[in-house]
């Protein structure tokens, strides 16, 4: 195994361990110490890859989202119901609390590296969203008067905006309800 392969394997081991621990103990109950112990790496090794627990959490989200979004393009029939279903499953899959949302955004905005990681994550999501949007436009589900890149940007801004405002205490008590309402309005605005 060459050096780059070892680095990828170590990163994956850290991410896999964190995902298991988030599922077992929740986000708040998972510490960097627990992650490194489970992954069998030193704390210094962890910090070579991630600045904090929030960065690991964001990487896991990105991987899960991009993997699932890429599968949507090959679905038969209308894409919009599948996009809605994915969005709701994604929100349910991540154990969001208002406190967690605030902590993640505080970390992102207070740390240059974390902010860069978040922006890269959003760019990755945009790259996988654009082909889905193009396909939805071809199928007549979304207006083709709006460039797909602009729709992808607005989808990400809607998602992030709902998270931030919900984390601040606004909107419905349930994030899934708030996200569903906001995206229903978003999707309606895209109809041809």
Protein Blocks (a to p, Z undefined) as FASTA:
>chain_A
ZZklmmmmmmmmmmmmmmmmmmmnojmlpcfklmmmmnopafklmmmmpgbfklmmmmmm
mmmmmmmmmmmmmpgcjfklmmmmmmmmmmmmpccdfklmmmmmmmmmmpmklmmmmmmm
mmmmmmmmmmmmmmmmmnopacckbcfklmmmmmmmmmmmmmmmmmnogajfblklmmmm
mmmmmmmmmpZZ
